[in-house]
Amino acid sequence: MALVNRNTGLIMAMGNEAEEAMDAPPTPAVAVNALRRGIVAYFTLSSNMFRFYLHRALGYDHSFVKRLIGISIKKPRIAVCVPEELTEVEAKAFSEAFYQAGAKTVYLSSMPLETAVTSLGE
């Protein structure tokens, strides 16, 4: 879930932070689920959400100093478990959202996570 400002369209918070912010005093914000039933519903919001969580998981620091000295950020390979009944267009939307989030390679799998990870070695 993401908390989006109604006036500007900017993301104010994501995940647990968004849920906590919903309990705060009223702001011009609306809670939006970027994915519905495991499928990309809002492409731009999904891409931003994936980027946010990807950077958090990899521990990227967006400090001004690091950007000035030019520390490069490596692009990760990502394996994503998706619903079995995913159409070609929906699969393309998932792949593109992760590529825009900063992935080097995206692997989509309709298998359970454990099976998908073990098959990557093959």
N, CA, C and O atoms as CSV, one atom per row, in Angstrom:
chain,resi,resn,atom,element,x,y,z
A,1,MET,N,N,0.835,-1.166,0.000
A,1,MET,CA,C,0.000,0.000,0.000
A,1,MET,C,C,0.886,1.237,0.000
A,1,MET,O,O,1.962,1.248,0.598
A,2,ALA,N,N,0.427,2.260,-0.667
A,2,ALA,CA,C,1.151,3.528,-0.704
A,2,ALA,C,C,0.186,4.658,-0.348
A,2,ALA,O,O,-1.002,4.595,-0.662
A,3,LEU,N,N,0.698,5.663,0.291
A,3,LEU,CA,C,-0.068,6.852,0.608
A,3,LEU,C,C,0.337,7.929,-0.385
A,3,LEU,O,O,1.493,8.351,-0.412
A,4,VAL,N,N,-0.619,8.376,-1.209
A,4,VAL,CA,C,-0.332,9.310,-2.296
A,4,VAL,C,C,-1.049,10.631,-2.034
A,4,VAL,O,O,-2.220,10.643,-1.654
A,5,ASN,N,N,-0.341,11.743,-2.238
A,5,ASN,CA,C,-0.925,13.066,-2.092
A,5,ASN,C,C,-1.909,13.303,-3.229
A,5,ASN,O,O,-1.549,13.169,-4.399
A,6,ARG,N,N,-3.146,13.655,-2.895
A,6,ARG,CA,C,-4.181,13.877,-3.919
A,6,ARG,C,C,-3.868,15.062,-4.824
A,6,ARG,O,O,-4.167,15.029,-6.018
A,7,ASN,N,N,-3.274,16.093,-4.269
A,7,ASN,CA,C,-3.031,17.316,-5.032
A,7,ASN,C,C,-1.856,17.188,-5.998
A,7,ASN,O,O,-1.936,17.635,-7.142
A,8,THR,N,N,-0.766,16.575,-5.536
A,8,THR,CA,C,0.449,16.527,-6.353
A,8,THR,C,C,0.696,15.168,-7.006
A,8,THR,O,O,1.408,15.084,-8.007
A,9,GLY,N,N,0.113,14.103,-6.448
A,9,GLY,CA,C,0.349,12.767,-6.981
A,9,GLY,C,C,1.642,12.136,-6.497
A,9,GLY,O,O,2.015,11.057,-6.958
A,10,LEU,N,N,2.335,12.798,-5.565
A,10,LEU,CA,C,3.600,12.270,-5.042
A,10,LEU,C,C,3.347,11.249,-3.942
A,10,LEU,O,O,2.378,11.356,-3.191
A,11,ILE,N,N,4.223,10.264,-3.855
A,11,ILE,CA,C,4.111,9.237,-2.833
A,11,ILE,C,C,4.617,9.805,-1.516
A,11,ILE,O,O,5.738,10.307,-1.435
A,12,MET,N,N,3.789,9.723,-0.494
A,12,MET,CA,C,4.146,10.251,0.812
A,12,MET,C,C,4.732,9.171,1.730
A,12,MET,O,O,5.634,9.451,2.519
A,13,ALA,N,N,4.222,7.945,1.628
A,13,ALA,CA,C,4.707,6.846,2.464
A,13,ALA,C,C,4.346,5.524,1.808
A,13,ALA,O,O,3.454,5.453,0.963
A,14,MET,N,N,5.067,4.462,2.219
A,14,MET,CA,C,4.805,3.129,1.677
A,14,MET,C,C,4.762,2.109,2.799
A,14,MET,O,O,5.388,2.296,3.843
A,15,GLY,N,N,4.029,1.039,2.587
A,15,GLY,CA,C,3.988,-0.088,3.506
A,15,GLY,C,C,3.444,0.262,4.875
A,15,GLY,O,O,2.413,0.923,4.999
A,16,ASN,N,N,4.159,-0.195,5.917
A,16,ASN,CA,C,3.720,0.042,7.294
A,16,ASN,C,C,3.665,1.526,7.621
A,16,ASN,O,O,2.804,1.969,8.381
A,17,GLU,N,N,4.580,2.289,7.048
A,17,GLU,CA,C,4.587,3.737,7.283
A,17,GLU,C,C,3.310,4.374,6.753
A,17,GLU,O,O,2.797,5.318,7.354
A,18,ALA,N,N,2.794,3.878,5.644
A,18,ALA,CA,C,1.550,4.403,5.077
A,18,ALA,C,C,0.374,4.063,5.974
A,18,ALA,O,O,-0.516,4.890,6.173
A,19,GLU,N,N,0.363,2.849,6.517
A,19,GLU,CA,C,-0.720,2.464,7.416
A,19,GLU,C,C,-0.718,3.313,8.678
A,19,GLU,O,O,-1.776,3.713,9.165
A,20,GLU,N,N,0.473,3.590,9.210
A,20,GLU,CA,C,0.581,4.432,10.398
A,20,GLU,C,C,0.160,5.866,10.089
A,20,GLU,O,O,-0.467,6.520,10.923
A,21,ALA,N,N,0.494,6.351,8.918
A,21,ALA,CA,C,0.148,7.719,8.526
A,21,ALA,C,C,-1.353,7.880,8.338
A,21,ALA,O,O,-1.877,8.986,8.477
A,22,MET,N,N,-2.053,6.792,8.023
A,22,MET,CA,C,-3.509,6.871,7.857
A,22,MET,C,C,-4.191,7.196,9.183
A,22,MET,O,O,-5.276,7.778,9.190
A,23,ASP,N,N,-3.569,6.828,10.311
A,23,ASP,CA,C,-4.128,7.107,11.628
A,23,ASP,C,C,-3.846,8.532,12.080
A,23,ASP,O,O,-4.448,9.003,13.045
A,24,ALA,N,N,-2.943,9.223,11.400
A,24,ALA,CA,C,-2.551,10.595,11.753
A,24,ALA,C,C,-3.675,11.565,11.360
A,24,ALA,O,O,-4.646,11.172,10.713
A,25,PRO,N,N,-3.530,12.835,11.760
A,25,PRO,CA,C,-4.543,13.830,11.375
A,25,PRO,C,C,-4.759,13.861,9.865
A,25,PRO,O,O,-3.843,13.550,9.104
A,26,PRO,N,N,-5.949,14.230,9.428
A,26,PRO,CA,C,-6.269,14.204,7.989
A,26,PRO,C,C,-5.326,15.059,7.147
A,26,PRO,O,O,-4.996,16.191,7.501
A,27,THR,N,N,-4.914,14.497,6.050
A,27,THR,CA,C,-4.080,15.195,5.079
A,27,THR,C,C,-4.709,14.969,3.712
A,27,THR,O,O,-5.569,14.101,3.567
A,28,PRO,N,N,-4.298,15.732,2.714
A,28,PRO,CA,C,-4.855,15.494,1.375
A,28,PRO,C,C,-4.220,14.261,0.735
A,28,PRO,O,O,-3.559,14.359,-0.298
A,29,ALA,N,N,-4.426,13.103,1.358
A,29,ALA,CA,C,-3.783,11.883,0.874
A,29,ALA,C,C,-4.809,10.769,0.740
A,29,ALA,O,O,-5.849,10.768,1.398
A,30,VAL,N,N,-4.488,9.831,-0.122
A,30,VAL,CA,C,-5.344,8.674,-0.340
A,30,VAL,C,C,-4.469,7.422,-0.360
A,30,VAL,O,O,-3.361,7.443,-0.896
A,31,ALA,N,N,-4.971,6.328,0.228
A,31,ALA,CA,C,-4.242,5.062,0.228
A,31,ALA,C,C,-4.551,4.319,-1.071
A,31,ALA,O,O,-5.711,4.173,-1.455
A,32,VAL,N,N,-3.499,3.855,-1.741
A,32,VAL,CA,C,-3.649,3.186,-3.030
A,32,VAL,C,C,-2.871,1.878,-3.006
A,32,VAL,O,O,-1.727,1.841,-2.553
A,33,ASN,N,N,-3.481,0.820,-3.486
A,33,ASN,CA,C,-2.778,-0.456,-3.661
A,33,ASN,C,C,-2.304,-0.523,-5.103
A,33,ASN,O,O,-3.113,-0.510,-6.030
A,34,ALA,N,N,-1.004,-0.595,-5.288
A,34,ALA,CA,C,-0.428,-0.618,-6.631
A,34,ALA,C,C,-0.688,-1.945,-7.328
A,34,ALA,O,O,-0.749,-2.011,-8.555
A,35,LEU,N,N,-0.842,-3.006,-6.531
A,35,LEU,CA,C,-1.122,-4.332,-7.081
A,35,LEU,C,C,-2.504,-4.771,-6.622
A,35,LEU,O,O,-2.886,-4.550,-5.473
A,36,ARG,N,N,-3.238,-5.385,-7.516
A,36,ARG,CA,C,-4.547,-5.948,-7.171
A,36,ARG,C,C,-4.573,-7.406,-7.583
A,36,ARG,O,O,-4.348,-7.746,-8.745
A,37,ARG,N,N,-4.854,-8.269,-6.602
A,37,ARG,CA,C,-4.891,-9.713,-6.830
A,37,ARG,C,C,-3.590,-10.213,-7.470
A,37,ARG,O,O,-3.611,-11.120,-8.302
A,38,GLY,N,N,-2.473,-9.620,-7.080
A,38,GLY,CA,C,-1.169,-10.041,-7.574
A,38,GLY,C,C,-0.812,-9.530,-8.951
A,38,GLY,O,O,0.163,-9.993,-9.543
A,39,ILE,N,N,-1.578,-8.585,-9.479
A,39,ILE,CA,C,-1.354,-8.062,-10.827
A,39,ILE,C,C,-1.171,-6.547,-10.744
A,39,ILE,O,O,-1.821,-5.884,-9.935
A,40,VAL,N,N,-0.291,-6.003,-11.576
A,40,VAL,CA,C,-0.016,-4.563,-11.585
A,40,VAL,C,C,-1.281,-3.801,-11.967
A,40,VAL,O,O,-1.824,-3.986,-13.056
A,41,ALA,N,N,-1.744,-2.940,-11.058
A,41,ALA,CA,C,-2.931,-2.133,-11.319
A,41,ALA,C,C,-2.541,-0.709,-11.735
A,41,ALA,O,O,-3.149,-0.137,-12.640
A,42,TYR,N,N,-1.531,-0.143,-11.077
A,42,TYR,CA,C,-1.043,1.199,-11.387
A,42,TYR,C,C,0.443,1.085,-11.694
A,42,TYR,O,O,1.256,0.883,-10.792
A,43,PHE,N,N,0.793,1.215,-12.963
A,43,PHE,CA,C,2.155,0.935,-13.406
A,43,PHE,C,C,3.187,1.839,-12.761
A,43,PHE,O,O,4.165,1.339,-12.204
A,44,THR,N,N,3.010,3.138,-12.814
A,44,THR,CA,C,4.000,4.077,-12.279
A,44,THR,C,C,4.157,3.900,-10.784
A,44,THR,O,O,5.275,3.893,-10.268
A,45,LEU,N,N,3.053,3.757,-10.092
A,45,LEU,CA,C,3.108,3.560,-8.647
A,45,LEU,C,C,3.785,2.236,-8.310
A,45,LEU,O,O,4.554,2.162,-7.352
A,46,SER,N,N,3.510,1.193,-9.085
A,46,SER,CA,C,4.158,-0.108,-8.874
A,46,SER,C,C,5.661,0.002,-9.069
A,46,SER,O,O,6.428,-0.519,-8.259
A,47,SER,N,N,6.089,0.664,-10.118
A,47,SER,CA,C,7.509,0.832,-10.391
A,47,SER,C,C,8.195,1.583,-9.255
A,47,SER,O,O,9.280,1.198,-8.819
A,48,ASN,N,N,7.571,2.644,-8.780
A,48,ASN,CA,C,8.141,3.416,-7.666
A,48,ASN,C,C,8.183,2.585,-6.389
A,48,ASN,O,O,9.138,2.666,-5.616
A,49,MET,N,N,7.138,1.787,-6.174
A,49,MET,CA,C,7.086,0.936,-4.995
A,49,MET,C,C,8.192,-0.124,-5.046
A,49,MET,O,O,8.868,-0.364,-4.045
A,50,PHE,N,N,8.376,-0.756,-6.212
A,50,PHE,CA,C,9.428,-1.753,-6.360
A,50,PHE,C,C,10.795,-1.124,-6.155
A,50,PHE,O,O,11.662,-1.726,-5.521
A,51,ARG,N,N,11.004,0.080,-6.683
A,51,ARG,CA,C,12.284,0.781,-6.502
A,51,ARG,C,C,12.534,1.063,-5.018
A,51,ARG,O,O,13.637,0.850,-4.513
A,52,PHE,N,N,11.507,1.539,-4.338
A,52,PHE,CA,C,11.610,1.850,-2.913
A,52,PHE,C,C,12.034,0.618,-2.125
A,52,PHE,O,O,12.980,0.687,-1.340
A,53,TYR,N,N,11.355,-0.504,-2.320
A,53,TYR,CA,C,11.662,-1.720,-1.568
A,53,TYR,C,C,12.977,-2.350,-2.012
A,53,TYR,O,O,13.693,-2.925,-1.192
A,54,LEU,N,N,13.296,-2.252,-3.272
A,54,LEU,CA,C,14.556,-2.779,-3.777
A,54,LEU,C,C,15.735,-2.029,-3.166
A,54,LEU,O,O,16.700,-2.649,-2.721
A,55,HIS,N,N,15.665,-0.724,-3.142
A,55,HIS,CA,C,16.738,0.080,-2.559
A,55,HIS,C,C,16.843,-0.152,-1.059
A,55,HIS,O,O,17.944,-0.174,-0.509
A,56,ARG,N,N,15.709,-0.322,-0.399
A,56,ARG,CA,C,15.728,-0.585,1.036
A,56,ARG,C,C,16.358,-1.956,1.315
A,56,ARG,O,O,17.157,-2.100,2.240
A,57,ALA,N,N,15.997,-2.946,0.521
A,57,ALA,CA,C,16.532,-4.304,0.721
A,57,ALA,C,C,18.037,-4.359,0.469
A,57,ALA,O,O,18.755,-5.092,1.150
A,58,LEU,N,N,18.514,-3.593,-0.501
A,58,LEU,CA,C,19.934,-3.604,-0.842
A,58,LEU,C,C,20.754,-2.625,-0.019
A,58,LEU,O,O,21.980,-2.596,-0.129
A,59,GLY,N,N,20.086,-1.817,0.810
A,59,GLY,CA,C,20.790,-0.898,1.695
A,59,GLY,C,C,21.401,0.289,0.990
A,59,GLY,O,O,22.437,0.791,1.424
A,60,TYR,N,N,20.787,0.754,-0.091
A,60,TYR,CA,C,21.322,1.913,-0.803
A,60,TYR,C,C,21.155,3.163,0.032
A,60,TYR,O,O,20.126,3.372,0.675
A,61,ASP,N,N,22.195,3.996,0.012
A,61,ASP,CA,C,22.160,5.278,0.701
A,61,ASP,C,C,22.128,6.361,-0.369
A,61,ASP,O,O,23.013,6.423,-1.223
A,62,HIS,N,N,21.127,7.201,-0.324
A,62,HIS,CA,C,20.971,8.229,-1.355
A,62,HIS,C,C,21.522,9.575,-0.909
A,62,HIS,O,O,21.008,10.625,-1.295
A,63,SER,N,N,22.570,9.538,-0.094
A,63,SER,CA,C,23.118,10.793,0.402
A,63,SER,C,C,23.759,11.587,-0.738
A,63,SER,O,O,24.228,11.026,-1.729
A,64,PHE,N,N,23.763,12.872,-0.569
A,64,PHE,CA,C,24.285,13.793,-1.573
A,64,PHE,C,C,25.765,13.547,-1.816
A,64,PHE,O,O,26.227,13.625,-2.955
A,65,VAL,N,N,26.518,13.251,-0.755
A,65,VAL,CA,C,27.961,13.044,-0.877
A,65,VAL,C,C,28.249,11.834,-1.760
A,65,VAL,O,O,29.113,11.898,-2.634
A,66,LYS,N,N,27.537,10.739,-1.543
A,66,LYS,CA,C,27.782,9.536,-2.338
A,66,LYS,C,C,27.442,9.762,-3.799
A,66,LYS,O,O,28.100,9.215,-4.684
A,67,ARG,N,N,26.421,10.561,-4.056
A,67,ARG,CA,C,26.080,10.859,-5.449
A,67,ARG,C,C,27.148,11.736,-6.093
A,67,ARG,O,O,27.418,11.597,-7.286
A,68,LEU,N,N,27.761,12.638,-5.323
A,68,LEU,CA,C,28.789,13.521,-5.862
A,68,LEU,C,C,30.052,12.760,-6.231
A,68,LEU,O,O,30.645,13.011,-7.281
A,69,ILE,N,N,30.471,11.828,-5.371
A,69,ILE,CA,C,31.713,11.121,-5.648
A,69,ILE,C,C,31.511,9.983,-6.645
A,69,ILE,O,O,32.482,9.353,-7.064
A,70,GLY,N,N,30.285,9.718,-7.024
A,70,GLY,CA,C,30.015,8.791,-8.111
A,70,GLY,C,C,30.103,7.323,-7.772
A,70,GLY,O,O,30.551,6.523,-8.593
A,71,ILE,N,N,29.679,6.952,-6.564
A,71,ILE,CA,C,29.660,5.532,-6.234
A,71,ILE,C,C,28.576,4.872,-7.075
A,71,ILE,O,O,27.414,5.278,-7.044
A,72,SER,N,N,28.971,3.858,-7.819
A,72,SER,CA,C,28.006,3.202,-8.696
A,72,SER,C,C,27.170,2.193,-7.916
A,72,SER,O,O,27.642,1.563,-6.970
A,73,ILE,N,N,25.941,2.062,-8.331
A,73,ILE,CA,C,25.019,1.116,-7.718
A,73,ILE,C,C,24.815,-0.019,-8.709
A,73,ILE,O,O,24.391,0.205,-9.843
A,74,LYS,N,N,25.118,-1.232,-8.280
A,74,LYS,CA,C,24.957,-2.376,-9.157
A,74,LYS,C,C,23.477,-2.730,-9.292
A,74,LYS,O,O,22.699,-2.615,-8.345
A,75,LYS,N,N,23.118,-3.159,-10.490
A,75,LYS,CA,C,21.743,-3.553,-10.743
A,75,LYS,C,C,21.583,-5.040,-10.437
A,75,LYS,O,O,22.351,-5.857,-10.945
A,76,PRO,N,N,20.602,-5.400,-9.619
A,76,PRO,CA,C,20.426,-6.795,-9.241
A,76,PRO,C,C,19.578,-7.578,-10.238
A,76,PRO,O,O,18.828,-7.006,-11.029
A,77,ARG,N,N,19.716,-8.888,-10.179
A,77,ARG,CA,C,18.822,-9.782,-10.911
A,77,ARG,C,C,17.688,-10.129,-9.962
A,77,ARG,O,O,17.924,-10.415,-8.788
A,78,ILE,N,N,16.466,-10.105,-10.460
A,78,ILE,CA,C,15.296,-10.290,-9.603
A,78,ILE,C,C,14.459,-11.451,-10.103
A,78,ILE,O,O,14.181,-11.562,-11.297
A,79,ALA,N,N,14.057,-12.321,-9.175
A,79,ALA,CA,C,13.115,-13.403,-9.482
A,79,ALA,C,C,11.800,-13.067,-8.791
A,79,ALA,O,O,11.779,-12.799,-7.590
A,80,VAL,N,N,10.711,-13.079,-9.539
A,80,VAL,CA,C,9.405,-12.698,-9.021
A,80,VAL,C,C,8.422,-13.844,-9.231
A,80,VAL,O,O,8.300,-14.379,-10.333
A,81,CYS,N,N,7.727,-14.210,-8.167
A,81,CYS,CA,C,6.664,-15.200,-8.289
A,81,CYS,C,C,5.374,-14.456,-8.609
A,81,CYS,O,O,4.984,-13.536,-7.890
A,82,VAL,N,N,4.714,-14.860,-9.694
A,82,VAL,CA,C,3.495,-14.201,-10.164
A,82,VAL,C,C,2.373,-15.231,-10.244
A,82,VAL,O,O,2.639,-16.433,-10.244
A,83,PRO,N,N,1.119,-14.777,-10.314
A,83,PRO,CA,C,0.008,-15.718,-10.451
A,83,PRO,C,C,0.111,-16.538,-11.737
A,83,PRO,O,O,0.652,-16.067,-12.738
A,84,GLU,N,N,-0.410,-17.765,-11.704
A,84,GLU,CA,C,-0.339,-18.651,-12.867
A,84,GLU,C,C,-1.110,-18.113,-14.059
A,84,GLU,O,O,-0.672,-18.272,-15.199
A,85,GLU,N,N,-2.244,-17.484,-13.819
A,85,GLU,CA,C,-3.111,-17.042,-14.904
A,85,GLU,C,C,-2.715,-15.674,-15.475
A,85,GLU,O,O,-3.561,-14.959,-16.012
A,86,LEU,N,N,-1.456,-15.318,-15.361
A,86,LEU,CA,C,-0.967,-14.039,-15.855
A,86,LEU,C,C,-0.948,-14.031,-17.388
A,86,LEU,O,O,-0.429,-14.956,-18.013
A,87,THR,N,N,-1.514,-12.986,-17.980
A,87,THR,CA,C,-1.489,-12.868,-19.437
A,87,THR,C,C,-0.135,-12.315,-19.879
A,87,THR,O,O,0.674,-11.899,-19.050
A,88,GLU,N,N,0.098,-12.313,-21.168
A,88,GLU,CA,C,1.364,-11.817,-21.705
A,88,GLU,C,C,1.547,-10.325,-21.408
A,88,GLU,O,O,2.651,-9.880,-21.096
A,89,VAL,N,N,0.467,-9.568,-21.507
A,89,VAL,CA,C,0.520,-8.124,-21.245
A,89,VAL,C,C,0.821,-7.866,-19.771
A,89,VAL,O,O,1.620,-6.986,-19.450
A,90,GLU,N,N,0.190,-8.624,-18.874
A,90,GLU,CA,C,0.433,-8.450,-17.443
A,90,GLU,C,C,1.864,-8.845,-17.086
A,90,GLU,O,O,2.490,-8.206,-16.241
A,91,ALA,N,N,2.383,-9.887,-17.720
A,91,ALA,CA,C,3.764,-10.295,-17.486
A,91,ALA,C,C,4.725,-9.201,-17.952
A,91,ALA,O,O,5.718,-8.919,-17.282
A,92,LYS,N,N,4.435,-8.595,-19.081
A,92,LYS,CA,C,5.261,-7.498,-19.603
A,92,LYS,C,C,5.237,-6.308,-18.643
A,92,LYS,O,O,6.258,-5.654,-18.432
A,93,ALA,N,N,4.056,-6.029,-18.060
A,93,ALA,CA,C,3.934,-4.920,-17.104
A,93,ALA,C,C,4.799,-5.177,-15.871
A,93,ALA,O,O,5.470,-4.264,-15.391
A,94,PHE,N,N,4.792,-6.413,-15.351
A,94,PHE,CA,C,5.651,-6.753,-14.218
A,94,PHE,C,C,7.118,-6.557,-14.577
A,94,PHE,O,O,7.864,-5.916,-13.837
A,95,SER,N,N,7.530,-7.110,-15.716
A,95,SER,CA,C,8.929,-7.009,-16.119
A,95,SER,C,C,9.357,-5.559,-16.269
A,95,SER,O,O,10.399,-5.167,-15.745
A,96,GLU,N,N,8.575,-4.764,-16.969
A,96,GLU,CA,C,8.922,-3.358,-17.191
A,96,GLU,C,C,8.961,-2.565,-15.896
A,96,GLU,O,O,9.818,-1.698,-15.728
A,97,ALA,N,N,8.040,-2.851,-14.976
A,97,ALA,CA,C,8.033,-2.142,-13.695
A,97,ALA,C,C,9.317,-2.424,-12.923
A,97,ALA,O,O,9.883,-1.518,-12.311
A,98,PHE,N,N,9.780,-3.668,-12.947
A,98,PHE,CA,C,11.026,-3.997,-12.252
A,98,PHE,C,C,12.247,-3.447,-12.985
A,98,PHE,O,O,13.214,-3.036,-12.343
A,99,TYR,N,N,12.220,-3.431,-14.307
A,99,TYR,CA,C,13.336,-2.824,-15.046
A,99,TYR,C,C,13.432,-1.332,-14.725
A,99,TYR,O,O,14.528,-0.804,-14.542
A,100,GLN,N,N,12.299,-0.662,-14.659
A,100,GLN,CA,C,12.313,0.761,-14.311
A,100,GLN,C,C,12.735,0.985,-12.866
A,100,GLN,O,O,13.264,2.043,-12.524
A,101,ALA,N,N,12.499,-0.013,-12.018
A,101,ALA,CA,C,12.902,0.093,-10.618
A,101,ALA,C,C,14.403,-0.085,-10.450
A,101,ALA,O,O,14.954,0.242,-9.399
A,102,GLY,N,N,15.080,-0.610,-11.496
A,102,GLY,CA,C,16.526,-0.721,-11.440
A,102,GLY,C,C,17.065,-2.128,-11.557
A,102,GLY,O,O,18.230,-2.365,-11.238
A,103,ALA,N,N,16.258,-3.062,-12.003
A,103,ALA,CA,C,16.719,-4.442,-12.135
A,103,ALA,C,C,17.551,-4.621,-13.394
A,103,ALA,O,O,17.301,-3.982,-14.416
A,104,LYS,N,N,18.545,-5.499,-13.307
A,104,LYS,CA,C,19.350,-5.842,-14.482
A,104,LYS,C,C,18.616,-6.888,-15.311
A,104,LYS,O,O,18.527,-6.777,-16.533
A,105,THR,N,N,18.092,-7.905,-14.630
A,105,THR,CA,C,17.370,-8.986,-15.272
A,105,THR,C,C,16.176,-9.347,-14.393
A,105,THR,O,O,16.283,-9.326,-13.167
A,106,VAL,N,N,15.044,-9.676,-15.006
A,106,VAL,CA,C,13.847,-10.061,-14.267
A,106,VAL,C,C,13.417,-11.448,-14.721
A,106,VAL,O,O,13.241,-11.700,-15.913
A,107,TYR,N,N,13.250,-12.344,-13.753
A,107,TYR,CA,C,12.757,-13.683,-14.025
A,107,TYR,C,C,11.363,-13.802,-13.426
A,107,TYR,O,O,11.193,-13.636,-12.218
A,108,LEU,N,N,10.367,-14.087,-14.251
A,108,LEU,CA,C,9.007,-14.288,-13.764
A,108,LEU,C,C,8.750,-15.779,-13.667
A,108,LEU,O,O,9.078,-16.537,-14.580
A,109,SER,N,N,8.162,-16.194,-12.559
A,109,SER,CA,C,7.877,-17.609,-12.348
A,109,SER,C,C,6.500,-17.762,-11.739
A,109,SER,O,O,6.141,-17.041,-10.807
A,110,SER,N,N,5.727,-18.701,-12.265
A,110,SER,CA,C,4.420,-18.989,-11.682
A,110,SER,C,C,4.528,-20.142,-10.689
A,110,SER,O,O,3.519,-20.597,-10.151
A,111,MET,N,N,5.748,-20.614,-10.448
A,111,MET,CA,C,5.987,-21.681,-9.473
A,111,MET,C,C,6.072,-21.078,-8.074
A,111,MET,O,O,6.298,-19.876,-7.931
A,112,PRO,N,N,5.893,-21.899,-7.045
A,112,PRO,CA,C,6.127,-21.415,-5.684
A,112,PRO,C,C,7.565,-20.928,-5.529
A,112,PRO,O,O,8.448,-21.364,-6.268
A,113,LEU,N,N,7.805,-20.041,-4.587
A,113,LEU,CA,C,9.107,-19.404,-4.414
A,113,LEU,C,C,10.248,-20.406,-4.264
A,113,LEU,O,O,11.287,-20.252,-4.906
A,114,GLU,N,N,10.078,-21.407,-3.447
A,114,GLU,CA,C,11.151,-22.372,-3.216
A,114,GLU,C,C,11.539,-23.093,-4.505
A,114,GLU,O,O,12.725,-23.257,-4.790
A,115,THR,N,N,10.559,-23.520,-5.276
A,115,THR,CA,C,10.828,-24.210,-6.527
A,115,THR,C,C,11.476,-23.272,-7.540
A,115,THR,O,O,12.376,-23.675,-8.277
A,116,ALA,N,N,11.014,-22.011,-7.576
A,116,ALA,CA,C,11.567,-21.046,-8.522
A,116,ALA,C,C,13.036,-20.762,-8.235
A,116,ALA,O,O,13.833,-20.667,-9.168
A,117,VAL,N,N,13.405,-20.625,-6.985
A,117,VAL,CA,C,14.784,-20.314,-6.623
A,117,VAL,C,C,15.693,-21.491,-6.945
A,117,VAL,O,O,16.804,-21.286,-7.433
A,118,THR,N,N,15.260,-22.695,-6.689
A,118,THR,CA,C,16.107,-23.847,-6.985
A,118,THR,C,C,16.269,-24.051,-8.491
A,118,THR,O,O,17.293,-24.576,-8.930
A,119,SER,N,N,15.280,-23.646,-9.292
A,119,SER,CA,C,15.381,-23.824,-10.738
A,119,SER,C,C,16.254,-22.753,-11.392
A,119,SER,O,O,16.641,-22.914,-12.550
A,120,LEU,N,N,16.578,-21.662,-10.685
A,120,LEU,CA,C,17.430,-20.613,-11.248
A,120,LEU,C,C,18.836,-21.147,-11.517
A,120,LEU,O,O,19.496,-20.697,-12.453
A,121,GLY,N,N,19.299,-22.095,-10.713
A,121,GLY,CA,C,20.626,-22.668,-10.915
A,121,GLY,C,C,20.720,-23.468,-12.185
A,121,GLY,O,O,21.805,-23.628,-12.743
A,122,GLU,N,N,19.588,-23.976,-12.653
A,122,GLU,CA,C,19.570,-24.760,-13.869
A,122,GLU,C,C,19.579,-23.848,-15.070
A,122,GLU,O,O,19.566,-24.322,-16.206
